[in-house]
Every structure is written in structure tokens, then in C-alpha cells.
């Protein structure tokens, strides 16, 4: 495979890792007002992701950085065309991080209630908007010959885009309570388990609808039909979805979370595989599409970046794995007494 192809799939992999890691943060934040029945339970929910949520978002920076460095034209077209949606995501992520830190600074219910709402909104908006944005990329954006977006933010709110947003939302809503089932105990643990099982059939139905809609609204299946072995991605994703429910029933929550992670990665790669070599397909004309070949940096730049990635990405993964291992225990009420807790 040529350098552009390698970097295209690395680009997709980094986005998939971001959704896999930060996805359960989003799910917990969205469920936060509903699963947490009192202040202690809400604090336990925050502290279940407290040591790792900001590390998870490093993958977003990495994915954006790779887009800028490896595919500068795609970066410029993407961030100018999807400016409103991406800025909403950015602001939501910023206020969510602020809310985590500020919520416990004043011992007043009204103060905490405000930041509770911010955590909910700051988690809901990115979950929905990332799905809407990627679904519209899969569908094709109205890009002209100059790469200028011929539309507005509201054009993204089409049937397929909203279906993609709903799929991402349900993926994260399923992923989050599984993590809580690993990290909590007692009534909160039981509610988390029940919530994951409740969301599962809705996720299955939405995933089936999205696969079917992709046949009519996109050209993603062209690559699959040309190379039937690629359907293994869909089969693996579906198998992982059923496995996640099986493991929840058996109370093997880490295996369920790992299966859910495979579902998220497989769902992202369903689109990445179908897009190749397009990065931003044009719905106006295929001649106007931004591809891995017409948007990439020079071969020398891609070679240097590949060496950097081979050296540093394993180090980042090792560090993050260590952090997950270090904070692997359950979060209890006793942990809330520590000064470092949220």
C-alpha cells in the first residue's frame, strides 16, 4: 500500500480510538442526570472517568493533528465546510471540562445544578454532532470545484445525517453504563447494568437502519462489493454487538466493554473502508471530491511522520494503558473524601 493509503487508514484509526475511549465519557455525561440519584452517586460517576477523560481526548487532538499534517487540503476543506458543527463540538468539550473542575468548588446545590446541566449538554452535543458530521461525510458534501461548501449547517440535518447522529448517540449511551458497571457497586451498579441492557435493542435497530440507509444514501458499499472480504468488518461488528449483551448478562463487564469498543471501532471503519480513497466526497461531482491522493502532503513529509508515529504512538498507548490499570478499581463513597476527587 502507498503512503497515502497507509495514512488514510491511520487517520481513520485515530478517529476510531478517540470514539472508543472518549465515547464512554460522553455516555456517562449524558446519563449523568438520570442515573445519579443523589450528589454522592453523581460524584462517583464523574470520578469513574476523572483520572482518564482528559487523556482520552488526546486522541481527538492527534486525529486533528494528523489531518492537518498529512492531509492539509482535507483539513482546510473540512474545517471551513463544517465550521459551525465543529465549533459547537469544541465549545461543548471545553465547557464540559470546565464543569468537571468547577462543580465541586462551591458547596451550594444551585451551583452544582448549573454545572450538572453543563456536563449533560457538553456530552450530548458532541455525541450527536460527531455522528451527524461523519454521516454527512459518508453521504457526500456539496463541495464545488474549489472545495467550497455549497450549503449551511442546517443542510447537515438531513435524514441520513440525523440517523448517523442517533447511531453515535446510542453507541456512547451503551458504552458508558458498561464502564459504570465496571467502576461502581450497589444500586448505581445495578442501574448501570439495567440501562445498558435497555439501550441495547435500540442500538441494534438503529445500526440495522443505518446499514440499510447507507445502501441508498451513500456509495460506501462500492468498495465492499468490489472486495467481498471487506464485509468481515460488518460481520465482526455485529458479532461484537451481540457478544456485549451476552457478557453483560454473565456479569463479565470488562469483556462487555471490550466488545462494545470493537462495535465502535468497527462502526467507524465501516465508513472509512467504504470511503477510500475519498476523504470528503463531493455530492455535486465526483471530480470535486477530496481524496487521500489529491489532499496529501509530500511523500517526504508522510515518511517523516510515519517514523514519528511508529516511535511515539506506542508510547502514548502504553502510558494510557498504565493509567487505566492504575485506576482500575471501583469508585466508592470513601474515595470521595480524597482532596483530589471531583
C-alpha positions as CSV (number, residue, x, y, z in Angstrom):
1,X,0.0,0.0,0.0
2,X,1.3,3.5,-0.8
3,X,1.9,6.2,1.8
4,X,-1.3,8.0,1.1
5,X,-3.3,4.8,1.7
6,X,-1.4,4.0,4.9
7,X,-2.0,7.5,6.3
8,X,-5.7,7.3,5.2
9,X,-6.3,4.3,7.4
10,X,-4.1,5.7,10.2
11,X,-6.3,8.8,10.1
12,X,-9.4,6.6,10.4
13,X,-7.9,4.5,13.2
14,X,-7.1,7.6,15.3
15,X,-10.7,8.8,15.0
16,X,-11.9,5.3,15.9
17,X,-9.7,5.2,19.0
18,X,-11.0,8.6,20.1
19,X,-14.6,7.5,19.8
20,X,-13.8,4.2,21.6
21,X,-12.1,5.9,24.5
22,X,-14.0,9.2,24.9
23,X,-17.3,7.5,23.9
24,X,-17.9,6.2,27.4
25,X,-17.2,9.6,28.8
26,X,-19.9,11.0,26.6
27,X,-22.3,8.2,27.5
28,X,-21.8,8.8,31.2
29,X,-22.2,12.5,30.9
30,X,-25.5,12.1,29.0
31,X,-26.9,9.7,31.5
32,X,-25.4,11.7,34.4
33,X,-28.7,13.5,35.4
34,X,-30.7,10.3,35.2
35,X,-28.5,7.6,36.8
36,X,-27.2,9.7,39.6
37,X,-29.9,9.9,42.2
38,X,-28.0,11.9,44.7
39,X,-24.8,14.0,44.9
40,X,-22.7,11.1,46.1
41,X,-23.7,9.0,43.1
42,X,-23.2,11.9,40.7
43,X,-19.7,12.4,42.1
44,X,-19.0,8.7,41.8
45,X,-20.0,8.9,38.1
46,X,-17.7,11.8,37.5
47,X,-14.8,10.2,39.4
48,X,-15.2,6.9,37.4
49,X,-13.8,8.9,34.4
50,X,-12.0,11.6,36.4
51,X,-8.4,10.3,36.0
52,X,-8.7,9.4,32.3
53,X,-11.2,11.6,30.5
54,X,-8.7,14.3,29.5
55,X,-6.2,11.6,28.4
56,X,-8.9,10.2,26.2
57,X,-9.3,13.5,24.4
58,X,-5.7,13.4,23.4
59,X,-6.8,11.2,20.6
60,X,-9.0,13.9,19.3
61,X,-6.0,16.3,19.1
62,X,-4.0,13.5,17.5
63,X,-6.6,12.9,14.9
64,X,-7.0,16.6,14.1
65,X,-3.2,17.0,14.0
66,X,-2.8,14.1,11.6
67,X,-5.5,15.6,9.4
68,X,-3.6,18.9,9.3
69,X,-0.1,17.4,8.8
70,X,-0.9,14.5,6.4
71,X,-3.9,15.9,4.5
72,X,-3.7,19.7,4.8
73,X,-6.2,20.3,1.9
74,X,-8.7,17.9,3.5
75,X,-8.2,19.8,6.8
76,X,-8.9,23.2,5.3
77,X,-12.0,22.0,3.4
78,X,-13.3,20.0,6.4
79,X,-12.9,22.8,8.9
80,X,-14.3,25.5,6.6
81,X,-17.2,23.4,5.4
82,X,-18.2,22.0,8.8
83,X,-17.1,25.1,10.8
84,X,-20.4,25.6,12.7
85,X,-20.7,22.0,13.7
86,X,-17.1,21.6,14.7
87,X,-17.0,24.8,16.7
88,X,-20.1,23.7,18.6
89,X,-18.3,20.4,19.4
90,X,-15.2,22.4,20.5
91,X,-17.2,24.7,22.8
92,X,-19.1,21.8,24.2
93,X,-15.9,19.9,25.0
94,X,-14.4,23.0,26.7
95,X,-17.4,23.7,28.9
96,X,-17.7,20.0,29.9
97,X,-14.1,20.0,31.1
98,X,-14.7,23.2,33.0
99,X,-17.8,21.7,34.6
100,X,-15.9,18.7,35.9
101,X,-13.4,21.0,37.6
102,X,-15.8,23.7,38.8
103,X,-18.8,21.7,40.0
104,X,-17.4,20.9,43.5
105,X,-15.8,24.3,44.1
106,X,-18.8,25.8,45.8
107,X,-20.9,23.9,48.3
108,X,-24.3,25.1,47.0
109,X,-27.0,23.0,45.3
110,X,-27.8,25.7,42.8
111,X,-24.2,25.9,41.8
112,X,-23.9,22.2,41.4
113,X,-27.2,22.1,39.4
114,X,-25.8,24.6,36.9
115,X,-22.7,22.5,36.2
116,X,-24.7,19.3,36.1
117,X,-26.6,20.7,33.2
118,X,-23.4,21.8,31.5
119,X,-22.0,18.3,31.9
120,X,-25.1,16.9,30.2
121,X,-25.1,19.4,27.4
122,X,-21.4,19.2,26.9
123,X,-21.6,15.4,26.5
124,X,-24.8,15.3,24.4
125,X,-23.8,17.8,21.7
126,X,-20.5,16.2,20.7
127,X,-22.1,12.7,20.7
128,X,-24.9,13.9,18.3
129,X,-22.8,16.2,16.2
130,X,-19.9,13.8,15.5
131,X,-22.4,11.3,14.2
132,X,-24.1,13.9,12.1
133,X,-20.8,15.2,10.7
134,X,-19.4,11.7,9.8
135,X,-22.7,10.5,8.3
136,X,-22.7,13.6,6.0
137,X,-19.1,12.9,5.1
138,X,-20.2,9.3,4.2
139,X,-23.1,10.7,2.2
140,X,-21.1,13.3,0.4
141,X,-20.8,17.1,1.0
142,X,-21.9,19.7,-1.6
143,X,-18.4,20.7,-2.5
144,X,-17.7,22.7,-5.7
145,X,-14.5,22.6,-7.8
146,X,-12.7,25.0,-5.4
147,X,-13.6,22.8,-2.4
148,X,-16.1,25.4,-1.2
149,X,-19.1,24.1,0.7
150,X,-22.3,25.0,-1.1
151,X,-24.7,24.8,1.9
152,X,-25.2,25.6,5.5
153,X,-25.2,23.9,8.9
154,X,-28.9,23.1,8.5
155,X,-28.2,21.1,5.3
156,X,-26.4,18.6,7.6
157,X,-29.6,17.9,9.4
158,X,-30.9,15.5,6.7
159,X,-32.4,12.1,7.3
160,X,-29.2,10.2,6.9
161,X,-27.2,12.7,9.0
162,X,-29.7,12.6,11.9
163,X,-29.7,8.8,11.7
164,X,-25.9,8.9,12.0
165,X,-26.1,11.2,14.9
166,X,-28.6,8.9,16.6
167,X,-26.4,5.9,16.0
168,X,-23.4,7.6,17.6
169,X,-25.5,8.7,20.5
170,X,-26.7,5.2,21.2
171,X,-23.2,3.7,20.8
172,X,-22.0,6.0,23.5
173,X,-25.1,5.6,25.7
174,X,-24.5,1.8,25.6
175,X,-20.7,2.2,26.1
176,X,-21.0,4.5,29.1
177,X,-23.1,2.4,31.5
178,X,-20.9,-0.7,30.8
179,X,-18.0,1.3,32.1
180,X,-20.0,2.4,35.1
181,X,-20.9,-1.3,35.7
182,X,-17.1,-1.9,35.9
183,X,-16.4,1.0,38.2
184,X,-19.3,1.1,40.6
185,X,-21.1,-1.0,43.1
186,X,-24.5,-1.2,44.8
187,X,-27.6,0.4,43.4
188,X,-25.7,2.6,40.9
189,X,-24.0,-0.5,39.6
190,X,-27.4,-2.3,39.1
191,X,-29.0,0.7,37.4
192,X,-26.0,1.0,35.1
193,X,-26.3,-2.7,34.1
194,X,-30.0,-2.4,33.5
195,X,-29.6,0.8,31.5
196,X,-27.1,-0.9,29.2
197,X,-29.5,-3.8,28.6
198,X,-32.3,-1.4,28.0
199,X,-30.4,0.6,25.3
200,X,-29.0,-2.5,23.5
201,X,-32.1,-3.3,21.4
202,X,-32.5,0.4,20.3
203,X,-28.8,0.4,19.3
204,X,-29.3,-2.8,17.3
205,X,-32.4,-1.5,15.4
206,X,-30.6,1.8,14.7
207,X,-27.5,0.1,13.4
208,X,-29.6,-2.1,11.1
209,X,-31.4,1.0,9.8
210,X,-28.1,2.8,9.3
211,X,-26.6,-0.1,7.3
212,X,-29.7,-0.2,5.1
213,X,-29.9,3.6,4.7
214,X,-26.2,3.6,3.7
215,X,-27.1,1.4,0.7
216,X,-29.4,4.2,-0.7
217,X,-27.8,7.4,0.5
218,X,-24.1,6.7,0.0
219,X,-21.7,4.8,-2.2
220,X,-20.0,3.1,0.7
221,X,-20.9,-0.3,-0.4
222,X,-19.0,0.0,-3.7
223,X,-15.7,-1.0,-2.1
224,X,-17.4,-3.8,-0.2
225,X,-19.0,-5.2,-3.4
226,X,-15.6,-4.9,-5.2
227,X,-13.8,-6.8,-2.4
228,X,-16.4,-9.0,-0.5
229,X,-13.8,-9.9,2.1
230,X,-14.3,-6.4,3.5
231,X,-17.8,-7.5,4.7
232,X,-15.8,-9.1,7.5
233,X,-15.7,-5.7,9.2
234,X,-19.5,-5.6,9.4
235,X,-19.8,-9.2,10.5
236,X,-17.2,-8.7,13.3
237,X,-19.0,-5.5,14.4
238,X,-22.4,-7.3,14.6
239,X,-20.9,-10.3,16.4
240,X,-19.3,-7.9,18.9
241,X,-22.6,-6.2,19.5
242,X,-24.3,-9.5,20.4
243,X,-21.3,-10.5,22.4
244,X,-21.5,-7.4,24.5
245,X,-25.1,-8.2,25.6
246,X,-24.1,-11.8,26.3
247,X,-21.2,-10.7,28.6
248,X,-23.4,-8.1,30.4
249,X,-25.9,-10.9,31.2
250,X,-23.0,-13.0,32.5
251,X,-21.8,-10.0,34.6
252,X,-18.4,-10.1,32.7
253,X,-18.4,-6.3,32.4
254,X,-14.9,-5.8,31.1
255,X,-15.4,-8.3,28.3
256,X,-18.7,-6.5,27.6
257,X,-16.9,-3.1,27.5
258,X,-14.2,-4.5,25.2
259,X,-16.9,-5.9,22.9
260,X,-18.6,-2.5,22.9
261,X,-15.2,-0.9,22.0
262,X,-15.0,-3.3,19.0
263,X,-18.5,-2.2,17.9
264,X,-17.5,1.5,17.9
265,X,-14.2,0.9,16.1
266,X,-16.0,-1.4,13.6
267,X,-18.7,1.1,13.0
268,X,-16.2,3.9,12.2
269,X,-14.3,1.6,9.9
270,X,-17.5,0.6,8.1
271,X,-17.4,4.2,6.8
272,X,-13.7,4.6,6.5
273,X,-13.4,1.4,4.3
274,X,-16.3,2.5,2.2
275,X,-14.9,6.0,1.7
276,X,-11.4,5.0,0.5
277,X,-9.8,6.8,-1.3
278,X,-12.2,9.7,-0.7
279,X,-11.9,11.7,2.5
280,X,-14.5,14.3,1.6
281,X,-16.6,13.0,-1.3
282,X,-18.5,15.7,-3.2
283,X,-22.2,15.2,-3.8
284,X,-22.0,17.7,-6.7
285,X,-19.5,15.8,-8.8
286,X,-17.0,13.0,-8.1
287,X,-14.4,15.1,-9.8
288,X,-14.6,17.6,-6.9
289,X,-14.0,15.0,-4.2
290,X,-11.1,15.5,-1.8
291,X,-9.2,12.2,-1.7
292,X,-6.2,10.8,0.1
293,X,-4.2,11.4,-3.1
294,X,-5.1,15.0,-4.1
295,X,-5.1,16.3,-0.5
296,X,-1.9,14.7,1.0
297,X,1.3,16.3,2.0
298,X,4.6,15.5,0.1
299,X,5.9,11.9,0.2
300,X,8.9,13.1,2.3
301,X,6.5,14.6,4.9
302,X,4.5,11.4,5.1
303,X,7.6,9.3,5.5
304,X,8.9,11.5,8.4
305,X,5.5,11.5,10.1
306,X,5.3,7.7,9.8
307,X,8.6,7.3,11.6
308,X,7.3,9.7,14.3
309,X,4.1,7.7,14.7
310,X,5.9,4.4,14.9
311,X,8.0,5.8,17.8
312,X,5.5,7.8,19.8
313,X,2.1,6.3,19.3
314,X,3.1,3.0,21.1
315,X,4.4,5.2,23.9
316,X,1.1,7.0,24.2
317,X,-0.8,3.8,24.2
318,X,1.5,2.3,26.8
319,X,1.1,5.4,29.0
320,X,-2.7,5.3,28.7
321,X,-2.9,1.6,29.3
322,X,-0.8,2.2,32.5
323,X,-3.3,4.9,33.6
324,X,-6.3,2.6,33.0
325,X,-4.5,-0.1,35.0
326,X,-3.5,2.2,37.8
327,X,-7.1,3.4,38.3
328,X,-8.7,0.0,37.6
329,X,-10.5,-0.3,41.0
330,X,-14.1,0.6,41.7
331,X,-15.0,4.1,42.8
332,X,-16.7,4.1,46.3
333,X,-18.1,6.7,48.6
334,X,-14.9,6.5,50.6
335,X,-12.9,7.7,47.6
336,X,-14.9,10.9,47.5
337,X,-13.2,12.0,50.7
338,X,-9.8,12.4,48.9
339,X,-8.8,16.0,48.1
340,X,-8.0,15.0,44.5
341,X,-11.6,13.7,43.9
342,X,-14.1,15.7,41.9
